[in-house]
Amino acid sequence: MPALAFASNFLWVLVLGLLGPSLPAIVSDLGISYAQAGLFFTLLSLGSFFGTSLGSIASDRLPRKALFAACAALLAAGLLVLGFMRSYVLAALLIFLLSLVGSPVGAVGQSIMLGMFPSRRERNLSLMASFGAVGSLLAPVLVSINYSAQLAWRWPFTEAAVLAFLLFIAVLALPIPPAGPPRERRGVLAILKNRRVAGAAVMIFFSIAIDLGFSYWLTEYFAAELHVSLRLSSSVVGIYLAGIVAGRFLIPLALKRISPETHLGLSLSVALAGILLFILVSSVPAKAALCALYGLGVGPVFPLLMARGSREFPEQSGVVTGVLFGGMSLGGMVFPLLVGSIAAGIGIARTYWFCAVVAFGLLVAALFGLRASATERPARRPPA
């Protein structure tokens, strides 16, 4: 079952990563402006916000196998139809609907995985996030291969539809246990009142600023402000994502030696040091190499925060996953646009100081969490 969760997250992040590299061809084909095309990203994040949240919550109440299979099938159909859209309005509407019904595949897969293997929470979440990072890394490669073969922008989405259909077949073929009845079913608001869940959701929201807020504008920064060729500037995102993947794959090894709270603090320290050096050095090769260091620090943040929040209500993994994924999707709607708006006024280079400030704030919050967990442990020990 973890393999299904890994595959579903890989697929959805791959789909998210296809839109950006395909945008110039879509703009040309549909005859739209870049401002109009920017609405695609907003609708994609908006659909993901509602889809992941509602899908995760539904996984605690509806038959999981049917829900998982339906989301995979609808995602495959939406990706296939998207390639035939000739109207901007219809394409925008379909992107929203595709995100709404397709985004739950990763969230539902995660909630099922957490319910089945609660003792392997950190390890499985880190591996799941790693597969997602690999999907993000491979998306521009897939688009590039299709363009090199003189194929239209529609083909990568069609190929992703085939992967979604294969996921649908796998969900039908493999056994998926139903959600067990929780000892005490709590609503979303009751779960949000839990300090650890709410804190993790808020930190996940701000962590998007240091992840997507940084990477979405990285190619433009190297091309427009450092005057690097477009081919080379496009590769720096891959360097950053390689750091993300490495950081997430190292989580299980690190957790054998240190606690998750300590690992979170160390990762944010590496991220803060990485982005400060990235901002301050002037050498272009050094900046490119520091993208990997920064990614190494940012990579573990999201899965460690997911593990922290989902640990509180293991019997309602779907609802908690929905709340935490909601924070991620909301951050995806806010921070890329916010960073772009700031950059329009002061330039991308100076805007990266905003990412550094957010990384510092997250580090302070993580250190307070580490201190709180250290004081709670002795209190939980039974008296001698």
Secondary structure per residue as TSV (DSSP state, phi and psi in degrees):
chain	resnum	aa	ss	phi	psi
A	1	M	-	360.0	-38.6
A	2	P	H	-55.3	-33.1
A	3	A	H	-62.0	-37.1
A	4	L	H	-65.1	-41.7
A	5	A	H	-63.6	-43.3
A	6	F	H	-62.1	-44.5
A	7	A	H	-64.7	-40.4
A	8	S	H	-66.6	-39.8
A	9	N	H	-69.7	-40.8
A	10	F	H	-55.8	-46.1
A	11	L	H	-64.7	-46.9
A	12	W	H	-67.5	-40.6
A	13	V	H	-68.2	-33.9
A	14	L	H	-59.9	-45.1
A	15	V	H	-60.9	-44.6
A	16	L	H	-59.9	-36.6
A	17	G	H	-78.0	-12.1
A	18	L	H	-76.2	-29.9
A	19	L	H	-66.6	-45.3
A	20	G	H	-58.9	-55.5
A	21	P	H	-64.0	-23.5
A	22	S	H	-86.5	-9.2
A	23	L	H	-59.1	-45.9
A	24	P	H	-57.4	-41.4
A	25	A	H	-69.3	-37.2
A	26	I	H	-65.1	-42.5
A	27	V	H	-58.8	-45.2
A	28	S	H	-67.2	-42.4
A	29	D	H	-69.2	-41.6
A	30	L	H	-90.0	-9.8
A	31	G	T	67.3	44.4
A	32	I	-	-117.4	166.4
A	33	S	-	-87.3	167.0
A	34	Y	H	-68.2	-28.7
A	35	A	H	-65.0	-42.5
A	36	Q	H	-65.6	-40.2
A	37	A	H	-65.0	-31.6
A	38	G	H	-60.4	-26.3
A	39	L	H	-64.1	-27.6
A	40	F	H	-57.2	-43.2
A	41	F	H	-67.2	-38.6
A	42	T	H	-63.5	-45.9
A	43	L	H	-66.2	-35.8
A	44	L	H	-63.3	-44.8
A	45	S	H	-70.3	-37.8
A	46	L	H	-64.4	-45.3
A	47	G	H	-63.1	-38.5
A	48	S	H	-66.2	-36.8
A	49	F	H	-59.4	-50.1
A	50	F	H	-74.5	-39.1
A	51	G	H	-65.9	-48.6
A	52	T	H	-66.8	-40.2
A	53	S	H	-66.2	-52.3
A	54	L	H	-69.2	-37.5
A	55	G	H	-64.7	-41.1
A	56	S	H	-65.2	-43.4
A	57	I	H	-62.8	-41.7
A	58	A	H	-64.3	-27.1
A	59	S	T	-67.6	-17.6
A	60	D	T	-85.1	-11.9
A	61	R	T	-121.4	-32.0
A	62	L	S	-99.7	163.0
A	63	P	-	-57.8	118.6
A	64	R	H	-66.3	-40.2
A	65	K	H	-62.4	-45.9
A	66	A	H	-64.9	-40.9
A	67	L	H	-65.0	-45.6
A	68	F	H	-61.5	-47.4
A	69	A	H	-65.1	-40.4
A	70	A	H	-63.9	-42.6
A	71	C	H	-63.4	-41.7
A	72	A	H	-64.9	-41.3
A	73	A	H	-67.1	-43.0
A	74	L	H	-66.8	-36.0
A	75	L	H	-63.7	-44.0
A	76	A	H	-61.4	-43.9
A	77	A	H	-65.1	-42.5
A	78	G	H	-64.1	-41.8
A	79	L	H	-64.9	-37.3
A	80	L	H	-67.7	-43.7
A	81	V	H	-70.0	-32.3
A	82	L	H	-56.3	-34.9
A	83	G	T	-66.1	-16.4
A	84	F	T	-102.9	3.4
A	85	M	-	-74.6	127.6
A	86	R	-	-111.9	-9.7
A	87	S	-	-106.8	136.5
A	88	Y	H	-62.3	-44.2
A	89	V	H	-63.8	-44.5
A	90	L	H	-66.7	-38.9
A	91	A	H	-64.5	-43.0
A	92	A	H	-62.9	-43.3
A	93	L	H	-64.0	-41.3
A	94	L	H	-67.4	-38.1
A	95	I	H	-61.6	-41.3
A	96	F	H	-63.9	-47.6
A	97	L	H	-65.4	-39.8
A	98	L	H	-61.1	-42.1
A	99	S	H	-68.7	-37.8
A	100	L	H	-64.0	-45.1
A	101	V	H	-93.4	-19.9
A	102	G	H	-94.8	-30.4
A	103	S	T	-61.4	-28.6
A	104	P	H	-64.7	-11.8
A	105	V	H	-58.9	-44.2
A	106	G	H	-70.1	-41.6
A	107	A	H	-68.4	-42.6
A	108	V	H	-65.8	-42.7
A	109	G	H	-59.3	-39.7
A	110	Q	H	-67.8	-43.1
A	111	S	H	-63.7	-37.6
A	112	I	H	-65.5	-44.4
A	113	M	H	-61.9	-44.2
A	114	L	H	-64.8	-37.6
A	115	G	H	-67.9	-32.1
A	116	M	H	-83.5	-33.6
A	117	F	-	-131.0	64.8
A	118	P	G	-64.3	-28.0
A	119	S	G	-76.0	-15.4
A	120	R	G	-111.3	32.8
A	121	R	H	-57.6	-57.0
A	122	E	H	-62.5	-43.3
A	123	R	H	-63.5	-49.2
A	124	N	H	-67.2	-38.0
A	125	L	H	-66.8	-37.6
A	126	S	H	-66.3	-40.6
A	127	L	H	-67.6	-39.0
A	128	M	H	-63.8	-43.8
A	129	A	H	-66.0	-33.1
A	130	S	H	-64.9	-42.5
A	131	F	H	-63.5	-35.9
A	132	G	H	-62.5	-42.4
A	133	A	H	-63.8	-37.3
A	134	V	H	-64.2	-39.2
A	135	G	H	-60.7	-42.1
A	136	S	H	-64.7	-36.3
A	137	L	H	-70.1	-36.6
A	138	L	H	-82.8	-19.7
A	139	A	H	-57.9	-52.4
A	140	P	H	-65.3	-28.1
A	141	V	H	-65.4	-42.7
A	142	L	H	-62.7	-43.3
A	143	V	H	-63.0	-42.5
A	144	S	H	-63.7	-40.4
A	145	I	H	-62.9	-42.5
A	146	N	H	-66.9	-39.9
A	147	Y	H	-66.3	-37.8
A	148	S	H	-64.0	-29.4
A	149	A	T	-87.8	10.6
A	150	Q	T	62.9	33.3
A	151	L	-	-99.7	151.0
A	152	A	-	-72.3	168.0
A	153	W	T	-62.1	-18.8
A	154	R	H	-69.2	-28.4
A	155	W	H	-65.0	-41.4
A	156	P	H	-58.8	-36.3
A	157	F	H	-69.5	-35.4
A	158	T	H	-65.7	-41.1
A	159	E	H	-66.3	-36.8
A	160	A	H	-65.6	-32.7
A	161	A	H	-63.4	-37.1
A	162	V	H	-63.7	-41.6
A	163	L	H	-63.4	-39.4
A	164	A	H	-64.8	-37.4
A	165	F	H	-66.6	-38.5
A	166	L	H	-64.7	-37.1
A	167	L	H	-63.3	-41.0
A	168	F	H	-58.0	-45.2
A	169	I	H	-63.1	-42.5
A	170	A	H	-64.7	-39.8
A	171	V	H	-62.7	-40.3
A	172	L	H	-68.4	-33.1
A	173	A	H	-81.6	-30.8
A	174	L	S	-96.7	145.9
A	175	P	-	-72.6	135.0
A	176	I	-	-127.8	117.2
A	177	P	-	-69.9	147.0
A	178	P	-	-70.8	160.9
A	179	A	-	-68.9	130.4
A	180	G	-	-74.1	150.0
A	181	P	-	-68.3	125.3
A	182	P	-	-67.5	151.8
A	183	R	S	-62.4	-35.0
A	184	E	S	-148.0	107.7
A	185	R	-	-75.7	124.5
A	186	R	-	-111.7	146.3
A	187	G	-	-80.1	174.7
A	188	V	H	-62.1	-43.4
A	189	L	H	-63.9	-38.5
A	190	A	H	-65.3	-38.9
A	191	I	H	-69.0	-36.8
A	192	L	H	-66.3	-21.7
A	193	K	T	-74.3	-16.0
A	194	N	S	-69.3	128.1
A	195	R	H	-61.9	-41.2
A	196	R	H	-69.5	-41.6
A	197	V	H	-65.4	-47.9
A	198	A	H	-62.7	-41.7
A	199	G	H	-63.8	-41.9
A	200	A	H	-64.7	-40.4
A	201	A	H	-64.0	-42.3
A	202	V	H	-65.7	-42.5
A	203	M	H	-67.5	-35.9
A	204	I	H	-63.3	-41.8
A	205	F	H	-56.2	-49.5
A	206	F	H	-74.4	-24.7
A	207	S	H	-65.8	-22.8
A	208	I	H	-65.1	-29.2
A	209	A	H	-63.6	-38.2
A	210	I	H	-86.1	-8.2
A	211	D	H	-103.2	-80.0
A	212	L	H	-68.2	-34.6
A	213	G	H	-59.2	-29.5
A	214	F	H	-84.4	-51.2
A	215	S	H	-76.0	-30.9
A	216	Y	T	-60.6	-30.5
A	217	W	T	-109.2	10.0
A	218	L	H	-68.3	-45.8
A	219	T	H	-62.3	-43.8
A	220	E	H	-63.8	-37.0
A	221	Y	I	-62.9	-47.4
A	222	F	I	-68.1	-35.6
A	223	A	I	-78.4	-47.0
A	224	A	I	-86.4	-36.4
A	225	E	I	-104.5	-25.5
A	226	L	S	-103.5	-5.6
A	227	H	-	58.5	43.2
A	228	V	-	-92.9	149.8
A	229	S	-	-59.7	153.1
A	230	L	H	-61.2	-37.3
A	231	R	H	-64.6	-43.7
A	232	L	H	-73.3	-37.6
A	233	S	H	-66.3	-30.3
A	234	S	H	-69.3	-25.2
A	235	S	H	-76.5	-19.4
A	236	V	H	-68.4	-28.6
A	237	V	H	-64.2	-38.4
A	238	G	H	-63.1	-37.4
A	239	I	H	-64.1	-43.4
A	240	Y	H	-61.7	-45.7
A	241	L	H	-66.9	-31.2
A	242	A	H	-63.2	-39.5
A	243	G	H	-63.9	-40.5
A	244	I	H	-58.8	-48.8
A	245	V	H	-61.2	-45.3
A	246	A	H	-62.5	-43.0
A	247	G	H	-61.4	-37.7
A	248	R	H	-76.9	-35.6
A	249	F	H	-70.1	-22.1
A	250	L	T	-84.4	-8.0
A	251	I	H	-58.4	-50.4
A	252	P	H	-58.2	-38.1
A	253	L	H	-66.1	-42.4
A	254	A	H	-66.1	-37.4
A	255	L	H	-71.3	-10.6
A	256	K	T	-74.9	-16.5
A	257	R	T	-116.7	-29.4
A	258	I	S	-133.6	163.7
A	259	S	-	-76.9	159.4
A	260	P	H	-58.1	-37.3
A	261	E	H	-64.6	-42.7
A	262	T	H	-65.5	-40.6
A	263	H	H	-62.6	-39.3
A	264	L	H	-62.4	-45.1
A	265	G	H	-62.9	-42.8
A	266	L	H	-64.8	-40.8
A	267	S	H	-63.7	-43.7
A	268	L	H	-67.7	-32.1
A	269	S	H	-64.4	-43.2
A	270	V	H	-63.8	-42.0
A	271	A	H	-62.3	-44.4
A	272	L	H	-63.9	-44.8
A	273	A	H	-62.7	-40.2
A	274	G	H	-63.4	-45.0
A	275	I	H	-75.0	-31.2
A	276	L	H	-65.2	-44.0
A	277	L	H	-65.1	-39.5
A	278	F	H	-58.6	-41.8
A	279	I	H	-70.9	-39.5
A	280	L	H	-84.5	-32.8
A	281	V	-	-74.8	152.5
A	282	S	-	-104.4	-18.7
A	283	S	-	-70.3	128.2
A	284	V	H	-65.3	-45.6
A	285	P	H	-60.1	-37.1
A	286	A	H	-65.8	-41.3
A	287	K	H	-60.8	-41.8
A	288	A	H	-63.1	-42.9
A	289	A	H	-66.0	-35.8
A	290	L	H	-69.7	-20.2
A	291	C	H	-60.1	-37.7
A	292	A	H	-68.4	-41.8
A	293	L	H	-62.9	-44.4
A	294	Y	H	-62.1	-43.7
A	295	G	H	-62.6	-35.8
A	296	L	H	-60.6	-36.1
A	297	G	H	-79.2	-39.4
A	298	V	H	-72.0	-34.8
A	299	G	T	-49.3	-50.0
A	300	P	T	-74.7	-11.8
A	301	V	H	-62.1	-51.8
A	302	F	H	-62.5	-51.6
A	303	P	H	-63.5	-33.4
A	304	L	H	-69.1	-37.8
A	305	L	H	-69.7	-38.0
A	306	M	H	-61.4	-43.0
A	307	A	H	-65.0	-39.8
A	308	R	H	-62.3	-46.4
A	309	G	H	-71.5	-41.4
A	310	S	H	-74.6	-13.4
A	311	R	T	-68.5	-20.7
A	312	E	S	-74.7	-35.9
A	313	F	-	-130.4	71.4
A	314	P	G	-63.2	-24.8
A	315	E	G	-80.5	-10.8
A	316	Q	G	-127.2	57.0
A	317	S	H	-62.8	-30.9
A	318	G	H	-66.1	-47.8
A	319	V	H	-63.4	-44.8
A	320	V	H	-64.4	-41.8
A	321	T	H	-60.0	-40.7
A	322	G	H	-61.9	-42.5
A	323	V	H	-63.6	-45.4
A	324	L	H	-71.1	-40.5
A	325	F	H	-66.0	-30.8
A	326	G	H	-61.4	-40.6
A	327	G	H	-62.3	-39.2
A	328	M	H	-65.8	-46.7
A	329	S	H	-65.9	-38.9
A	330	L	H	-63.5	-40.7
A	331	G	H	-62.5	-36.6
A	332	G	H	-65.3	-28.6
A	333	M	H	-77.8	-33.2
A	334	V	H	-88.8	-52.8
A	335	F	H	-77.1	-40.9
A	336	P	H	-58.3	-40.4
A	337	L	H	-68.7	-41.0
A	338	L	H	-64.6	-45.6
A	339	V	H	-62.5	-40.2
A	340	G	H	-64.0	-38.7
A	341	S	H	-66.7	-41.4
A	342	I	H	-64.8	-42.4
A	343	A	H	-63.4	-31.4
A	344	A	H	-63.4	-26.5
A	345	G	H	-93.6	-38.1
A	346	I	H	-123.2	-0.1
A	347	G	-	93.8	154.9
A	348	I	H	-69.3	-38.5
A	349	A	H	-58.0	-48.3
A	350	R	H	-69.7	-30.0
A	351	T	H	-64.8	-28.4
A	352	Y	H	-64.8	-15.8
A	353	W	H	-64.3	-30.8
A	354	F	H	-62.1	-43.7
A	355	C	H	-61.9	-37.7
A	356	A	H	-66.2	-39.6
A	357	V	H	-64.1	-42.2
A	358	V	H	-64.5	-41.1
A	359	A	H	-61.6	-39.8
A	360	F	H	-64.1	-43.3
A	361	G	H	-61.8	-41.3
A	362	L	H	-65.0	-38.3
A	363	L	H	-63.9	-43.2
A	364	V	H	-60.9	-44.1
A	365	A	H	-63.0	-40.2
A	366	A	H	-65.2	-38.6
A	367	L	H	-68.1	-37.6
A	368	F	H	-64.3	-39.6
A	369	G	H	-64.3	-38.3
A	370	L	H	-64.2	-41.2
A	371	R	H	-66.3	-40.6
A	372	A	H	-65.5	-41.0
A	373	S	H	-66.4	-33.3
A	374	A	H	-68.0	-35.0
A	375	T	H	-78.5	-24.9
A	376	E	H	-77.6	-30.6
A	377	R	H	-60.5	-47.7
A	378	P	H	-63.8	-31.6
A	379	A	H	-67.6	-25.7
A	380	R	H	-85.6	-10.9
A	381	R	S	-72.3	136.9
A	382	P	-	-67.7	146.5
A	383	P	-	-63.8	146.6
A	384	A	-	-73.4	360.0
